[in-house]
Amino acid sequence: MTILGSGSIVSQFAEAGLIDELQIMIDPVAIAKGTALFENIAQPLSFQLVNTRTFKSGVILLNYIPQ
């Protein structure tokens, strides 16, 4: 299952231990306000970076797995 851009659903899945892989794309654009990726989590989450990819546009893809 892929979840795109929903911090509240990602937080719920992460706390339940249901995330196998987390892919985060970083776009080099600064904005004044935004939504947190993980909101209202009760305990710290630990992920290990397993791969990175940089695109010509400057976008960076980060792949994480839970520890």
PQR file of N, CA, C, O and H, with PARSE charges and radii, in Angstrom:
ATOM      1  N   MET A   1       0.845  -1.150   0.000 -0.4000 1.5000
ATOM      2  CA  MET A   1       0.000   0.000   0.000 -0.0000 2.0000
ATOM      3  C   MET A   1       0.899   1.223   0.000  0.5500 1.7000
ATOM      4  O   MET A   1       1.926   1.244   0.678 -0.5500 1.4000
ATOM      5  N   THR A   2       0.526   2.215  -0.739 -0.4000 1.5000
ATOM      6  CA  THR A   2       1.257   3.474  -0.788 -0.0000 2.0000
ATOM      7  C   THR A   2       0.369   4.572  -0.228  0.5500 1.7000
ATOM      8  O   THR A   2      -0.805   4.676  -0.583 -0.5500 1.4000
ATOM      9  H   THR A   2      -0.308   2.198  -1.290  0.4000 1.0000
ATOM     10  N   ILE A   3       0.934   5.384   0.641 -0.4000 1.5000
ATOM     11  CA  ILE A   3       0.204   6.527   1.196 -0.0000 2.0000
ATOM     12  C   ILE A   3       0.943   7.777   0.749  0.5500 1.7000
ATOM     13  O   ILE A   3       2.136   7.929   1.010 -0.5500 1.4000
ATOM     14  H   ILE A   3       1.888   5.299   0.929  0.4000 1.0000
ATOM     15  N   LEU A   4       0.241   8.658   0.084 -0.4000 1.5000
ATOM     16  CA  LEU A   4       0.864   9.879  -0.423 -0.0000 2.0000
ATOM     17  C   LEU A   4       0.354  11.096   0.345  0.5500 1.7000
ATOM     18  O   LEU A   4      -0.839  11.398   0.321 -0.5500 1.4000
ATOM     19  H   LEU A   4      -0.729   8.534  -0.128  0.4000 1.0000
ATOM     20  N   GLY A   5       1.253  11.782   1.017 -0.4000 1.5000
ATOM     21  CA  GLY A   5       0.969  13.082   1.587 -0.0000 2.0000
ATOM     22  C   GLY A   5      -0.056  13.175   2.687  0.5500 1.7000
ATOM     23  O   GLY A   5      -0.719  14.206   2.806 -0.5500 1.4000
ATOM     24  H   GLY A   5       2.222  11.536   1.037  0.4000 1.0000
ATOM     25  N   SER A   6      -0.220  12.151   3.497 -0.4000 1.5000
ATOM     26  CA  SER A   6      -1.169  12.237   4.596 -0.0000 2.0000
ATOM     27  C   SER A   6      -0.459  11.974   5.911  0.5500 1.7000
ATOM     28  O   SER A   6      -0.263  10.823   6.299 -0.5500 1.4000
ATOM     29  H   SER A   6       0.319  11.314   3.401  0.4000 1.0000
ATOM     30  N   GLY A   7      -0.072  13.047   6.601 -0.4000 1.5000
ATOM     31  CA  GLY A   7       0.668  12.907   7.850 -0.0000 2.0000
ATOM     32  C   GLY A   7      -0.090  12.175   8.929  0.5500 1.7000
ATOM     33  O   GLY A   7       0.509  11.418   9.693 -0.5500 1.4000
ATOM     34  H   GLY A   7      -0.232  13.982   6.286  0.4000 1.0000
ATOM     35  N   SER A   8      -1.407  12.381   9.015 -0.4000 1.5000
ATOM     36  CA  SER A   8      -2.167  11.731  10.085 -0.0000 2.0000
ATOM     37  C   SER A   8      -2.246  10.222   9.870  0.5500 1.7000
ATOM     38  O   SER A   8      -2.139   9.461  10.832 -0.5500 1.4000
ATOM     39  H   SER A   8      -1.894  12.996   8.395  0.4000 1.0000
ATOM     40  N   ILE A   9      -2.429   9.780   8.640 -0.4000 1.5000
ATOM     41  CA  ILE A   9      -2.491   8.334   8.373 -0.0000 2.0000
ATOM     42  C   ILE A   9      -1.120   7.704   8.565  0.5500 1.7000
ATOM     43  O   ILE A   9      -1.012   6.616   9.131 -0.5500 1.4000
ATOM     44  H   ILE A   9      -2.516  10.399   7.859  0.4000 1.0000
ATOM     45  N   VAL A  10      -0.069   8.378   8.101 -0.4000 1.5000
ATOM     46  CA  VAL A  10       1.291   7.868   8.270 -0.0000 2.0000
ATOM     47  C   VAL A  10       1.606   7.708   9.754  0.5500 1.7000
ATOM     48  O   VAL A  10       2.189   6.702  10.156 -0.5500 1.4000
ATOM     49  H   VAL A  10      -0.156   9.262   7.641  0.4000 1.0000
ATOM     50  N   SER A  11       1.230   8.682  10.564 -0.4000 1.5000
ATOM     51  CA  SER A  11       1.466   8.605  12.010 -0.0000 2.0000
ATOM     52  C   SER A  11       0.762   7.406  12.626  0.5500 1.7000
ATOM     53  O   SER A  11       1.348   6.697  13.444 -0.5500 1.4000
ATOM     54  H   SER A  11       0.756   9.500  10.237  0.4000 1.0000
ATOM     55  N   GLN A  12      -0.479   7.175  12.246 -0.4000 1.5000
ATOM     56  CA  GLN A  12      -1.242   6.046  12.781 -0.0000 2.0000
ATOM     57  C   GLN A  12      -0.610   4.714  12.376  0.5500 1.7000
ATOM     58  O   GLN A  12      -0.487   3.813  13.205 -0.5500 1.4000
ATOM     59  H   GLN A  12      -0.955   7.751  11.582  0.4000 1.0000
ATOM     60  N   PHE A  13      -0.209   4.582  11.114 -0.4000 1.5000
ATOM     61  CA  PHE A  13       0.428   3.357  10.650 -0.0000 2.0000
ATOM     62  C   PHE A  13       1.774   3.139  11.332  0.5500 1.7000
ATOM     63  O   PHE A  13       2.108   2.015  11.704 -0.5500 1.4000
ATOM     64  H   PHE A  13      -0.309   5.314  10.440  0.4000 1.0000
ATOM     65  N   ALA A  14       2.543   4.207  11.496 -0.4000 1.5000
ATOM     66  CA  ALA A  14       3.866   4.091  12.127 -0.0000 2.0000
ATOM     67  C   ALA A  14       3.730   3.633  13.574  0.5500 1.7000
ATOM     68  O   ALA A  14       4.454   2.737  14.007 -0.5500 1.4000
ATOM     69  H   ALA A  14       2.271   5.120  11.194  0.4000 1.0000
ATOM     70  N   GLU A  15       2.823   4.227  14.317 -0.4000 1.5000
ATOM     71  CA  GLU A  15       2.650   3.836  15.719 -0.0000 2.0000
ATOM     72  C   GLU A  15       2.161   2.398  15.859  0.5500 1.7000
ATOM     73  O   GLU A  15       2.435   1.744  16.866 -0.5500 1.4000
ATOM     74  H   GLU A  15       2.235   4.955  13.965  0.4000 1.0000
ATOM     75  N   ALA A  16       1.444   1.907  14.864 -0.4000 1.5000
ATOM     76  CA  ALA A  16       0.962   0.526  14.894 -0.0000 2.0000
ATOM     77  C   ALA A  16       2.017  -0.452  14.368  0.5500 1.7000
ATOM     78  O   ALA A  16       1.784  -1.661  14.359 -0.5500 1.4000
ATOM     79  H   ALA A  16       1.221   2.439  14.047  0.4000 1.0000
ATOM     80  N   GLY A  17       3.175   0.059  13.930 -0.4000 1.5000
ATOM     81  CA  GLY A  17       4.243  -0.804  13.416 -0.0000 2.0000
ATOM     82  C   GLY A  17       3.939  -1.376  12.048  0.5500 1.7000
ATOM     83  O   GLY A  17       4.417  -2.462  11.719 -0.5500 1.4000
ATOM     84  H   GLY A  17       3.364   1.041  13.937  0.4000 1.0000
ATOM     85  N   LEU A  18       3.152  -0.671  11.238 -0.4000 1.5000
ATOM     86  CA  LEU A  18       2.711  -1.194   9.946 -0.0000 2.0000
ATOM     87  C   LEU A  18       3.469  -0.615   8.753  0.5500 1.7000
ATOM     88  O   LEU A  18       3.062  -0.825   7.610 -0.5500 1.4000
ATOM     89  H   LEU A  18       2.764   0.211  11.506  0.4000 1.0000
ATOM     90  N   ILE A  19       4.558   0.105   8.995 -0.4000 1.5000
ATOM     91  CA  ILE A  19       5.342   0.659   7.888 -0.0000 2.0000
ATOM     92  C   ILE A  19       6.545  -0.233   7.622  0.5500 1.7000
ATOM     93  O   ILE A  19       7.372  -0.459   8.506 -0.5500 1.4000
ATOM     94  H   ILE A  19       4.888   0.275   9.923  0.4000 1.0000
ATOM     95  N   ASP A  20       6.637  -0.743   6.375 -0.4000 1.5000
ATOM     96  CA  ASP A  20       7.769  -1.573   5.956 -0.0000 2.0000
ATOM     97  C   ASP A  20       8.885  -0.725   5.379  0.5500 1.7000
ATOM     98  O   ASP A  20      10.064  -1.045   5.530 -0.5500 1.4000
ATOM     99  H   ASP A  20       5.966  -0.559   5.657  0.4000 1.0000
ATOM    100  N   GLU A  21       8.511   0.352   4.722 -0.4000 1.5000
ATOM    101  CA  GLU A  21       9.489   1.239   4.096 -0.0000 2.0000
ATOM    102  C   GLU A  21       8.900   2.640   4.043  0.5500 1.7000
ATOM    103  O   GLU A  21       7.701   2.818   3.828 -0.5500 1.4000
ATOM    104  H   GLU A  21       7.553   0.613   4.599  0.4000 1.0000
ATOM    105  N   LEU A  22       9.751   3.616   4.241 -0.4000 1.5000
ATOM    106  CA  LEU A  22       9.330   5.013   4.194 -0.0000 2.0000
ATOM    107  C   LEU A  22      10.167   5.696   3.126  0.5500 1.7000
ATOM    108  O   LEU A  22      11.395   5.692   3.200 -0.5500 1.4000
ATOM    109  H   LEU A  22      10.725   3.471   4.416  0.4000 1.0000
ATOM    110  N   GLN A  23       9.506   6.286   2.125 -0.4000 1.5000
ATOM    111  CA  GLN A  23      10.201   7.023   1.079 -0.0000 2.0000
ATOM    112  C   GLN A  23       9.802   8.487   1.203  0.5500 1.7000
ATOM    113  O   GLN A  23       8.621   8.830   1.151 -0.5500 1.4000
ATOM    114  H   GLN A  23       8.508   6.289   2.065  0.4000 1.0000
ATOM    115  N   ILE A  24      10.795   9.335   1.366 -0.4000 1.5000
ATOM    116  CA  ILE A  24      10.551  10.766   1.508 -0.0000 2.0000
ATOM    117  C   ILE A  24      11.256  11.488   0.370  0.5500 1.7000
ATOM    118  O   ILE A  24      12.453  11.298   0.150 -0.5500 1.4000
ATOM    119  H   ILE A  24      11.755   9.056   1.409  0.4000 1.0000
ATOM    120  N   MET A  25      10.508  12.320  -0.353 -0.4000 1.5000
ATOM    121  CA  MET A  25      11.098  13.134  -1.411 -0.0000 2.0000
ATOM    122  C   MET A  25      11.238  14.554  -0.888  0.5500 1.7000
ATOM    123  O   MET A  25      10.275  15.151  -0.407 -0.5500 1.4000
ATOM    124  H   MET A  25       9.536  12.474  -0.175  0.4000 1.0000
ATOM    125  N   ILE A  26      12.445  15.081  -0.989 -0.4000 1.5000
ATOM    126  CA  ILE A  26      12.724  16.443  -0.552 -0.0000 2.0000
ATOM    127  C   ILE A  26      12.898  17.302  -1.794  0.5500 1.7000
ATOM    128  O   ILE A  26      13.774  17.057  -2.623 -0.5500 1.4000
ATOM    129  H   ILE A  26      13.227  14.595  -1.380  0.4000 1.0000
ATOM    130  N   ASP A  27      12.045  18.312  -1.906 -0.4000 1.5000
ATOM    131  CA  ASP A  27      12.089  19.250  -3.022 -0.0000 2.0000
ATOM    132  C   ASP A  27      12.693  20.549  -2.515  0.5500 1.7000
ATOM    133  O   ASP A  27      12.218  21.090  -1.516 -0.5500 1.4000
ATOM    134  H   ASP A  27      11.333  18.512  -1.233  0.4000 1.0000
ATOM    135  N   PRO A  28      13.728  21.069  -3.175 -0.5600 1.5000
ATOM    136  CA  PRO A  28      14.408  22.262  -2.660  0.2800 2.0000
ATOM    137  C   PRO A  28      13.594  23.549  -2.848  0.5500 1.7000
ATOM    138  O   PRO A  28      13.984  24.448  -3.593 -0.5500 1.4000
ATOM    139  N   VAL A  29      12.457  23.610  -2.154 -0.4000 1.5000
ATOM    140  CA  VAL A  29      11.597  24.784  -2.188 -0.0000 2.0000
ATOM    141  C   VAL A  29      11.269  25.150  -0.750  0.5500 1.7000
ATOM    142  O   VAL A  29      10.870  24.288   0.033 -0.5500 1.4000
ATOM    143  H   VAL A  29      12.140  22.879  -1.549  0.4000 1.0000
ATOM    144  N   ALA A  30      11.430  26.405  -0.398 -0.4000 1.5000
ATOM    145  CA  ALA A  30      11.114  26.860   0.952 -0.0000 2.0000
ATOM    146  C   ALA A  30       9.689  27.406   0.979  0.5500 1.7000
ATOM    147  O   ALA A  30       9.300  28.211   0.132 -0.5500 1.4000
ATOM    148  H   ALA A  30      11.753  27.105  -1.034  0.4000 1.0000
ATOM    149  N   ILE A  31       8.920  26.952   1.969 -0.4000 1.5000
ATOM    150  CA  ILE A  31       7.563  27.466   2.142 -0.0000 2.0000
ATOM    151  C   ILE A  31       7.421  27.986   3.566  0.5500 1.7000
ATOM    152  O   ILE A  31       8.147  27.556   4.463 -0.5500 1.4000
ATOM    153  H   ILE A  31       9.237  26.298   2.656  0.4000 1.0000
ATOM    154  N   ALA A  32       6.504  28.892   3.770 -0.4000 1.5000
ATOM    155  CA  ALA A  32       6.346  29.516   5.088 -0.0000 2.0000
ATOM    156  C   ALA A  32       5.733  28.563   6.113  0.5500 1.7000
ATOM    157  O   ALA A  32       6.144  28.551   7.273 -0.5500 1.4000
ATOM    158  H   ALA A  32       5.915  29.241   3.042  0.4000 1.0000
ATOM    159  N   LYS A  33       4.766  27.776   5.694 -0.4000 1.5000
ATOM    160  CA  LYS A  33       4.092  26.856   6.616 -0.0000 2.0000
ATOM    161  C   LYS A  33       3.838  25.533   5.906  0.5500 1.7000
ATOM    162  O   LYS A  33       3.799  25.460   4.678 -0.5500 1.4000
ATOM    163  H   LYS A  33       4.432  27.785   4.751  0.4000 1.0000
ATOM    164  N   GLY A  34       3.670  24.501   6.706 -0.4000 1.5000
ATOM    165  CA  GLY A  34       3.388  23.192   6.136 -0.0000 2.0000
ATOM    166  C   GLY A  34       2.850  22.254   7.191  0.5500 1.7000
ATOM    167  O   GLY A  34       2.647  22.651   8.338 -0.5500 1.4000
ATOM    168  H   GLY A  34       3.702  24.560   7.704  0.4000 1.0000
ATOM    169  N   THR A  35       2.620  21.029   6.816 -0.4000 1.5000
ATOM    170  CA  THR A  35       2.110  20.003   7.718 -0.0000 2.0000
ATOM    171  C   THR A  35       3.246  19.072   8.103  0.5500 1.7000
ATOM    172  O   THR A  35       4.039  18.671   7.252 -0.5500 1.4000
ATOM    173  H   THR A  35       2.785  20.706   5.884  0.4000 1.0000
ATOM    174  N   ALA A  36       3.327  18.732   9.364 -0.4000 1.5000
ATOM    175  CA  ALA A  36       4.362  17.811   9.838 -0.0000 2.0000
ATOM    176  C   ALA A  36       4.111  16.415   9.269  0.5500 1.7000
ATOM    177  O   ALA A  36       2.965  16.001   9.090 -0.5500 1.4000
ATOM    178  H   ALA A  36       2.682  19.058  10.056  0.4000 1.0000
ATOM    179  N   LEU A  37       5.186  15.706   8.994 -0.4000 1.5000
ATOM    180  CA  LEU A  37       5.056  14.337   8.471 -0.0000 2.0000
ATOM    181  C   LEU A  37       4.462  13.412   9.517  0.5500 1.7000
ATOM    182  O   LEU A  37       3.589  12.602   9.207 -0.5500 1.4000
ATOM    183  H   LEU A  37       6.117  16.042   9.140  0.4000 1.0000
ATOM    184  N   PHE A  38       4.930  13.525  10.758 -0.4000 1.5000
ATOM    185  CA  PHE A  38       4.409  12.713  11.849 -0.0000 2.0000
ATOM    186  C   PHE A  38       3.821  13.645  12.898  0.5500 1.7000
ATOM    187  O   PHE A  38       4.556  14.390  13.545 -0.5500 1.4000
ATOM    188  H   PHE A  38       5.640  14.183  11.009  0.4000 1.0000
ATOM    189  N   GLU A  39       2.521  13.613  13.070 -0.4000 1.5000
ATOM    190  CA  GLU A  39       1.856  14.458  14.052 -0.0000 2.0000
ATOM    191  C   GLU A  39       1.321  13.616  15.203  0.5500 1.7000
ATOM    192  O   GLU A  39       0.812  12.513  15.003 -0.5500 1.4000
ATOM    193  H   GLU A  39       1.924  13.008  12.544  0.4000 1.0000
ATOM    194  N   ASN A  40       1.444  14.151  16.396 -0.4000 1.5000
ATOM    195  CA  ASN A  40       0.825  13.552  17.593 -0.0000 2.0000
ATOM    196  C   ASN A  40       1.222  12.104  17.850  0.5500 1.7000
ATOM    197  O   ASN A  40       0.382  11.296  18.246 -0.5500 1.4000
ATOM    198  H   ASN A  40       1.857  15.047  16.559  0.4000 1.0000
ATOM    199  N   ILE A  41       2.491  11.764  17.630 -0.4000 1.5000
ATOM    200  CA  ILE A  41       2.930  10.406  17.933 -0.0000 2.0000
ATOM    201  C   ILE A  41       3.265  10.316  19.426  0.5500 1.7000
ATOM    202  O   ILE A  41       3.798  11.258  20.011 -0.5500 1.4000
ATOM    203  H   ILE A  41       3.174  12.421  17.308  0.4000 1.0000
ATOM    204  N   ALA A  42       2.948   9.188  20.019 -0.4000 1.5000
ATOM    205  CA  ALA A  42       3.131   9.009  21.462 -0.0000 2.0000
ATOM    206  C   ALA A  42       4.557   8.603  21.824  0.5500 1.7000
ATOM    207  O   ALA A  42       5.023   8.894  22.925 -0.5500 1.4000
ATOM    208  H   ALA A  42       2.514   8.423  19.543  0.4000 1.0000
ATOM    209  N   GLN A  43       5.255   7.928  20.898 -0.4000 1.5000
ATOM    210  CA  GLN A  43       6.603   7.458  21.201 -0.0000 2.0000
ATOM    211  C   GLN A  43       7.525   7.742  20.017  0.5500 1.7000
ATOM    212  O   GLN A  43       7.063   7.847  18.881 -0.5500 1.4000
ATOM    213  H   GLN A  43       4.876   7.692  20.004  0.4000 1.0000
ATOM    214  N   PRO A  44       8.818   7.865  20.279 -0.5600 1.5000
ATOM    215  CA  PRO A  44       9.764   8.121  19.177  0.2800 2.0000
ATOM    216  C   PRO A  44       9.775   6.967  18.171  0.5500 1.7000
ATOM    217  O   PRO A  44       9.611   5.804  18.541 -0.5500 1.4000
ATOM    218  N   LEU A  45       9.968   7.304  16.911 -0.4000 1.5000
ATOM    219  CA  LEU A  45      10.079   6.307  15.850 -0.0000 2.0000
ATOM    220  C   LEU A  45      11.529   6.259  15.398  0.5500 1.7000
ATOM    221  O   LEU A  45      12.192   7.294  15.328 -0.5500 1.4000
ATOM    222  H   LEU A  45      10.101   8.249  16.611  0.4000 1.0000
ATOM    223  N   SER A  46      12.024   5.075  15.094 -0.4000 1.5000
ATOM    224  CA  SER A  46      13.416   4.921  14.685 -0.0000 2.0000
ATOM    225  C   SER A  46      13.467   4.270  13.299  0.5500 1.7000
ATOM    226  O   SER A  46      12.944   3.174  13.096 -0.5500 1.4000
ATOM    227  H   SER A  46      11.486   4.235  15.151  0.4000 1.0000
ATOM    228  N   PHE A  47      14.098   4.957  12.357 -0.4000 1.5000
ATOM    229  CA  PHE A  47      14.239   4.450  10.997 -0.0000 2.0000
ATOM    230  C   PHE A  47      15.706   4.460  10.606  0.5500 1.7000
ATOM    231  O   PHE A  47      16.487   5.265  11.113 -0.5500 1.4000
ATOM    232  H   PHE A  47      14.523   5.848  12.521  0.4000 1.0000
ATOM    233  N   GLN A  48      16.079   3.560   9.698 -0.4000 1.5000
ATOM    234  CA  GLN A  48      17.448   3.470   9.193 -0.0000 2.0000
ATOM    235  C   GLN A  48      17.435   3.844   7.715  0.5500 1.7000
ATOM    236  O   GLN A  48      16.651   3.298   6.938 -0.5500 1.4000
ATOM    237  H   GLN A  48      15.445   2.906   9.285  0.4000 1.0000
ATOM    238  N   LEU A  49      18.304   4.775   7.329 -0.4000 1.5000
ATOM    239  CA  LEU A  49      18.434   5.167   5.929 -0.0000 2.0000
ATOM    240  C   LEU A  49      19.092   4.033   5.155  0.5500 1.7000
ATOM    241  O   LEU A  49      20.177   3.585   5.527 -0.5500 1.4000
ATOM    242  H   LEU A  49      18.941   5.218   7.960  0.4000 1.0000
ATOM    243  N   VAL A  50      18.452   3.558   4.080 -0.4000 1.5000
ATOM    244  CA  VAL A  50      18.998   2.438   3.313 -0.0000 2.0000
ATOM    245  C   VAL A  50      19.361   2.807   1.877  0.5500 1.7000
ATOM    246  O   VAL A  50      20.103   2.076   1.222 -0.5500 1.4000
ATOM    247  H   VAL A  50      17.570   3.922   3.778  0.4000 1.0000
ATOM    248  N   ASN A  51      18.842   3.940   1.378 -0.4000 1.5000
ATOM    249  CA  ASN A  51      19.164   4.322   0.010 -0.0000 2.0000
ATOM    250  C   ASN A  51      18.834   5.800  -0.205  0.5500 1.7000
ATOM    251  O   ASN A  51      17.930   6.349   0.426 -0.5500 1.4000
ATOM    252  H   ASN A  51      18.239   4.534   1.911  0.4000 1.0000
ATOM    253  N   THR A  52      19.576   6.422  -1.098 -0.4000 1.5000
ATOM    254  CA  THR A  52      19.279   7.794  -1.511 -0.0000 2.0000
ATOM    255  C   THR A  52      19.380   7.875  -3.025  0.5500 1.7000
ATOM    256  O   THR A  52      20.094   7.101  -3.663 -0.5500 1.4000
ATOM    257  H   THR A  52      20.310   5.976  -1.611  0.4000 1.0000
ATOM    258  N   ARG A  53      18.650   8.828  -3.580 -0.4000 1.5000
ATOM    259  CA  ARG A  53      18.729   9.066  -5.021 -0.0000 2.0000
ATOM    260  C   ARG A  53      18.532  10.561  -5.246  0.5500 1.7000
ATOM    261  O   ARG A  53      17.607  11.162  -4.701 -0.5500 1.4000
ATOM    262  H   ARG A  53      18.070   9.457  -3.061  0.4000 1.0000
ATOM    263  N   THR A  54      19.404  11.152  -6.047 -0.4000 1.5000
ATOM    264  CA  THR A  54      19.307  12.570  -6.364 -0.0000 2.0000
ATOM    265  C   THR A  54      18.930  12.713  -7.832  0.5500 1.7000
ATOM    266  O   THR A  54      19.528  12.083  -8.704 -0.5500 1.4000
ATOM    267  H   THR A  54      20.156  10.664  -6.490  0.4000 1.0000
ATOM    268  N   PHE A  55      17.934  13.546  -8.091 -0.4000 1.5000
ATOM    269  CA  PHE A  55      17.470  13.781  -9.452 -0.0000 2.0000
ATOM    270  C   PHE A  55      18.069  15.083  -9.991  0.5500 1.7000
ATOM    271  O   PHE A  55      18.481  15.943  -9.212 -0.5500 1.4000
ATOM    272  H   PHE A  55      17.448  14.057  -7.382  0.4000 1.0000
ATOM    273  N   LYS A  56      18.119  15.234 -11.311 -0.4000 1.5000
ATOM    274  CA  LYS A  56      18.683  16.425 -11.937 -0.0000 2.0000
ATOM    275  C   LYS A  56      17.972  17.693 -11.486  0.5500 1.7000
ATOM    276  O   LYS A  56      18.576  18.766 -11.475 -0.5500 1.4000
ATOM    277  H   LYS A  56      17.784  14.536 -11.944  0.4000 1.0000
ATOM    278  N   SER A  57      16.716  17.589 -11.119 -0.4000 1.5000
ATOM    279  CA  SER A  57      15.927  18.746 -10.676 -0.0000 2.0000
ATOM    280  C   SER A  57      16.364  19.246  -9.304  0.5500 1.7000
ATOM    281  O   SER A  57      15.999  20.348  -8.895 -0.5500 1.4000
ATOM    282  H   SER A  57      16.226  16.717 -11.128  0.4000 1.0000
ATOM    283  N   GLY A  58      17.150  18.430  -8.592 -0.4000 1.5000
ATOM    284  CA  GLY A  58      17.550  18.769  -7.231 -0.0000 2.0000
ATOM    285  C   GLY A  58      16.748  18.035  -6.178  0.5500 1.7000
ATOM    286  O   GLY A  58      17.081  18.094  -4.994 -0.5500 1.4000
ATOM    287  H   GLY A  58      17.446  17.535  -8.925  0.4000 1.0000
ATOM    288  N   VAL A  59      15.696  17.346  -6.588 -0.4000 1.5000
ATOM    289  CA  VAL A  59      14.888  16.550  -5.662 -0.0000 2.0000
ATOM    290  C   VAL A  59      15.716  15.369  -5.161  0.5500 1.7000
ATOM    291  O   VAL A  59      16.459  14.750  -5.922 -0.5500 1.4000
ATOM    292  H   VAL A  59      15.425  17.298  -7.549  0.4000 1.0000
ATOM    293  N   ILE A  60      15.578  15.067  -3.874 -0.4000 1.5000
ATOM    294  CA  ILE A  60      16.291  13.942  -3.275 -0.0000 2.0000
ATOM    295  C   ILE A  60      15.266  12.950  -2.745  0.5500 1.7000
ATOM    296  O   ILE A  60      14.323  13.337  -2.055 -0.5500 1.4000
ATOM    297  H   ILE A  60      14.975  15.570  -3.255  0.4000 1.0000
ATOM    298  N   LEU A  61      15.447  11.672  -3.065 -0.4000 1.5000
ATOM    299  CA  LEU A  61      14.591  10.603  -2.565 -0.0000 2.0000
ATOM    300  C   LEU A  61      15.355   9.856  -1.482  0.5500 1.7000
ATOM    301  O   LEU A  61      16.463   9.376  -1.721 -0.5500 1.4000
ATOM    302  H   LEU A  61      16.213  11.357  -3.626  0.4000 1.0000
ATOM    303  N   LEU A  62      14.768   9.756  -0.289 -0.4000 1.5000
ATOM    304  CA  LEU A  62      15.375   9.043   0.824 -0.0000 2.0000
ATOM    305  C   LEU A  62      14.537   7.817   1.147  0.5500 1.7000
ATOM    306  O   LEU A  62      13.322   7.928   1.312 -0.5500 1.4000
ATOM    307  H   LEU A  62      13.868  10.147  -0.096  0.4000 1.0000
ATOM    308  N   ASN A  63      15.163   6.655   1.240 -0.4000 1.5000
ATOM    309  CA  ASN A  63      14.461   5.412   1.570 -0.0000 2.0000
ATOM    310  C   ASN A  63      14.885   4.962   2.971  0.5500 1.7000
ATOM    311  O   ASN A  63      16.076   4.832   3.256 -0.5500 1.4000
ATOM    312  H   ASN A  63      16.150   6.566   1.106  0.4000 1.0000
ATOM    313  N   TYR A  64      13.909   4.730   3.832 -0.4000 1.5000
ATOM    314  CA  TYR A  64      14.147   4.301   5.209 -0.0000 2.0000
ATOM    315  C   TYR A  64      13.380   3.015   5.489  0.5500 1.7000
ATOM    316  O   TYR A  64      12.331   2.752   4.901 -0.5500 1.4000
ATOM    317  H   TYR A  64      12.942   4.835   3.600  0.4000 1.0000
ATOM    318  N   ILE A  65      13.938   2.215   6.410 -0.4000 1.5000
ATOM    319  CA  ILE A  65      13.222   1.059   6.941 -0.0000 2.0000
ATOM    320  C   ILE A  65      13.185   1.206   8.461  0.5500 1.7000
ATOM    321  O   ILE A  65      14.079   1.821   9.042 -0.5500 1.4000
ATOM    322  H   ILE A  65      14.791   2.428   6.888  0.4000 1.0000
ATOM    323  N   PRO A  66      12.168   0.652   9.106 -0.5600 1.5000
ATOM    324  CA  PRO A  66      12.096   0.739  10.570  0.2800 2.0000
ATOM    325  C   PRO A  66      13.229  -0.047  11.205  0.5500 1.7000
ATOM    326  O   PRO A  66      13.680  -1.057  10.664 -0.5500 1.4000
ATOM    327  N   GLN A  67      13.687   0.429  12.362 -0.4000 1.5000
ATOM    328  CA  GLN A  67      14.726  -0.296  13.100 -0.0000 2.0000
ATOM    329  C   GLN A  67      14.094  -1.120  14.190  0.5500 1.7000
ATOM    330  O   GLN A  67      14.798  -1.808  14.930 -0.5500 1.4000
ATOM    331  H   GLN A  67      13.321   1.249  12.802  0.4000 1.0000
TER
END
